[in-house]
Amino acid sequence: MNMNRNKRFAIIIILVTNAIIISFLESFIPVPIPVPGIKLGLGNIITMIAIAFLGLKDVLFIVVVRCFVVAILTRGVMMLAFSLTGGLLSALVMWLLYKKLSRFFSIKGVSIVGAIVHNTTQITVASFILGQVVVFYYLPILLISAVVTGLITGSIGELAINEVSKKDIFAKAAEPDVNGEEQIALKSEKDEGEDLPCAENKTGMIEQGEE
């Protein structure tokens, strides 16, 4: 979707802000299962909206900014490696599924796969940093939680995407603005169009005078 640069930038800022706020508030929600890595992942709702309406670069930009800011505000920079790798890889996989394999995957299915990739990536990074494979014992629990949380966020994301589509927010933002050169060209064409009748009138007056 071709979108005006300024409007596109404004929409990205709005999505980033909402993603940060949602992820920040989510950090205060207690998780009933005391297993590291389990969370609702409500920030992925914004990621799914971005995937549905924006390009891959914009999606990855939103994920990177969200992970950096939330890591600094909540868990600290040391946890950035986990959230950033999981967030980027899951966003990439979800984008590919939504854009290329939408015939086989619903929005809920895309969200579930994204949650599975996110948790698997985080446990792999943890194993690499700690130098221990024992952390993979948590993987079955993380996969089950990924299916549940992915279904929840996917359901909410589907509703959000449908509402945004009905309101044509991105369609309106895609209306191109006329830049300075185009404005000059249009003005010149308009001036030429206005001058043409005047020139014709002058020519007619001259011809009448000669007769």
Secondary structure in CASP SS format (residue, H / E / C, confidence):
PFRMAT SS
TARGET T0000
AUTHOR 0000-0000-0000
METHOD secondary structure of the structure
MODEL  1
M C 1.00
N C 1.00
M C 1.00
N C 1.00
R H 1.00
N H 1.00
K H 1.00
R H 1.00
F H 1.00
A H 1.00
I H 1.00
I H 1.00
I H 1.00
I H 1.00
L H 1.00
V H 1.00
T H 1.00
N H 1.00
A H 1.00
I H 1.00
I H 1.00
I H 1.00
S H 1.00
F H 1.00
L H 1.00
E H 1.00
S C 1.00
F C 1.00
I C 1.00
P C 1.00
V C 1.00
P C 1.00
I C 1.00
P C 1.00
V C 1.00
P C 1.00
G C 1.00
I C 1.00
K C 1.00
L C 1.00
G C 1.00
L C 1.00
G C 1.00
N H 1.00
I H 1.00
I H 1.00
T H 1.00
M H 1.00
I H 1.00
A H 1.00
I H 1.00
A H 1.00
F H 1.00
L C 1.00
G C 1.00
L H 1.00
K H 1.00
D H 1.00
V H 1.00
L H 1.00
F H 1.00
I H 1.00
V H 1.00
V H 1.00
V H 1.00
R H 1.00
C H 1.00
F H 1.00
V H 1.00
V H 1.00
A H 1.00
I H 1.00
L H 1.00
T H 1.00
R H 1.00
G C 1.00
V H 1.00
M H 1.00
M H 1.00
L H 1.00
A H 1.00
F H 1.00
S H 1.00
L H 1.00
T H 1.00
G H 1.00
G H 1.00
L H 1.00
L H 1.00
S H 1.00
A H 1.00
L H 1.00
V H 1.00
M H 1.00
W H 1.00
L H 1.00
L H 1.00
Y H 1.00
K H 1.00
K H 1.00
L C 1.00
S C 1.00
R C 1.00
F C 1.00
F C 1.00
S C 1.00
I H 1.00
K H 1.00
G H 1.00
V H 1.00
S H 1.00
I H 1.00
V H 1.00
G H 1.00
A H 1.00
I H 1.00
V H 1.00
H H 1.00
N H 1.00
T H 1.00
T H 1.00
Q H 1.00
I H 1.00
T H 1.00
V H 1.00
A H 1.00
S H 1.00
F H 1.00
I H 1.00
L H 1.00
G C 1.00
Q C 1.00
V C 1.00
V H 1.00
V H 1.00
F H 1.00
Y H 1.00
Y H 1.00
L H 1.00
P H 1.00
I H 1.00
L H 1.00
L H 1.00
I H 1.00
S H 1.00
A H 1.00
V H 1.00
V H 1.00
T H 1.00
G H 1.00
L H 1.00
I H 1.00
T H 1.00
G H 1.00
S H 1.00
I H 1.00
G H 1.00
E H 1.00
L H 1.00
A H 1.00
I H 1.00
N H 1.00
E H 1.00
V H 1.00
S H 1.00
K H 1.00
K H 1.00
D C 1.00
I H 1.00
F H 1.00
A H 1.00
K H 1.00
A H 1.00
A C 1.00
E C 1.00
P C 1.00
D C 1.00
V C 1.00
N C 1.00
G H 1.00
E H 1.00
E H 1.00
Q H 1.00
I H 1.00
A H 1.00
L H 1.00
K H 1.00
S H 1.00
E H 1.00
K H 1.00
D H 1.00
E H 1.00
G H 1.00
E H 1.00
D H 1.00
L H 1.00
P H 1.00
C H 1.00
A H 1.00
E H 1.00
N H 1.00
K H 1.00
T H 1.00
G H 1.00
M H 1.00
I H 1.00
E H 1.00
Q H 1.00
G H 1.00
E H 1.00
E C 1.00
END
